Structures are given as structure tokens and as C-alpha cells.
Amino acid sequence: MYGARSGEIQAFRCGKLRAMSDDLFFLVFGAAILAAGYKVWQVSLDAREAANRIASDTCSQAVVQLLDGTVAFAGFRLTRDSRGRRRLLRTYTFDYTQDGYERAQGFIVLSGQHLEAVGLAGSPS
């Protein structure tokens, strides 16, 4: 009985069971990478939806028309807040018109889903 147990341990150390544990590691690692990628994608979509709401509200308050009905991602950067923590700032742009003929461009800067800055051009040109 002792000899059979010893053989099982040796099979575990250098046999198929060892290879399966490596495969399991890569499967779990791959699933974690996919989950992290999905989370980043979901957070980005949430931020874009917030930017769309802010652009629409800003255009309504300024009595201008939001063109194309959406914002465009312009870039991101890392910065530090007043507490010294790093934050990701996303910048979005959008087009609007005052008279229906000429386009002007506005911008939105978000930290997460929180508004940092919004701006409209002085006059379309």
C-alpha cells in the first residue's frame, strides 16, 4: 500500500497532473485578463455616456444645437488630485452649432464620471 502511494506522488510531480495544473493556471490567468479588460471597457462606456449627457445639457443651457448627437474620445492623461492620488482624466469633444450652418467644437474633461471641465468655443468659425 505504501508503494502505491509513493507512485501516485511521483506521478503528480512529473506526470500529467503537473501539466494539467499548468494548464489550469493559464486558464485562470486568461480569465482574469479577460475580466479586467471587460471592466476597463465597461468603465469607458459609462464615462462616455456621462459625457454625452453633459454635452447635451451644456448645449441646452447655452441654447445651441448638439450636432451628431454624440461625443468623440479625444484622449486621456494621468494626473494627481489635491490628495496626491493618481487619476485618469478623459477628454471628449463634440460639435455644436448656433445658427445651423457653421460648426464649432466643445470639450469635456471627466475624472471617472465626474465633470472636471466643459467648454464651448466663443463663436463658430
N, C-alpha and C positions, 0 to 999 in steps of 0.2 A: 504494500500500500504506500509506503514511504517513497519507493522508487517511481511510482506513477505520479505522485505529487511533484516530485522533482522534475520529471519530464514535462509536466504542464507548465511549470515555472520557466523552464528553458524555452519552451515553445512561445511563451509570452514575450520573453526578452528578445528573441531574434527571429520570430516567425511571422505568420500572417497577422497575428494580433497586434504586433508592433506597427505594421503597415496600416492596419485599419485605424489605429489611434492617430497616426499622422494624417490620414485622410479626414478623420473626424475633426482634427484641429483646423485643417484648411477649410472644411465646410463651415465650421463655426466662425472662423475668421472672415470668410467670404460673406456670410450672412450679416456679420457685424458691419462690414464695409457697406453693404447694400442698405442696411438700416440707417447708417449715418448719412449716406448720400440722399436717401429719401427724406430724412429730417431736414437737411440743408435745402433741398428742393421745396419742401412744404413751407419752410420759413420764408424763402424767397417769394413764393406765390402770395403768402399772407402780406408781406411788405408791399408787393406790387398792388394788391387790392386796396391797401390803405392809401397808397399814393394815388390811385385812381379816384378814390373818394375825396381826398384832399384837393386834387386838381379840379374836380367837378365843383366842390364847394367854393374854392377860390375864384373860379370863373363866374359862378353865380353871384358872389358878393361883389366882384368887380364889374358886373354887367357886361361880360364878354362871352363869346361862344367858344366852348372847348371843341377843337377840331379832332377828328378821327376817334373821339371817344375813349382814348386810352393814353397811357404814359409809355415812354420808352426808357429802358435802363441805360444810363449813361456811364456808370462806373461806381466803384466803391473804394474806400480807403480806411485804414486803421487810424484811430486817434485815441487820445486819453481824455477821460472826463475830469471833472473837478476833484474827484477822489483818487485819481491816478490809475483807474482801471481802463483797460483797453476796450474800445467799442468799434464796431463796424458801422461806418456811415455809408448809406447807399444814396446815389444821386439819380434822379429820374428827370426827364424832360418831357414837355408836352407843348403842343401847338394850339394857339387860340387866335381869334380874330375879333376886332372891334367893329368892323364895317362889313364883313362878309366877303371882302376881296383880298385883303393883304394879311399874310400870316405873321405872327410873332411867336416867340418861344418863351416859355416859362420853365422854371425848375423847381424841384422839391428835393430836400435832403432829409432822409429818415435815419434815425437810430433805432433799429428794431422796427416797431410800428409807430414810434413816437416822432412827431414832427420836430425837426431842428430848424429848418428854414424853408421858406417858399418865396418865390419872386416872379414878377411879371416884367416884361420889357416895358420901357417908358412909352414907346409908340411903335407900332409895326412899321417896318421899312422894307 
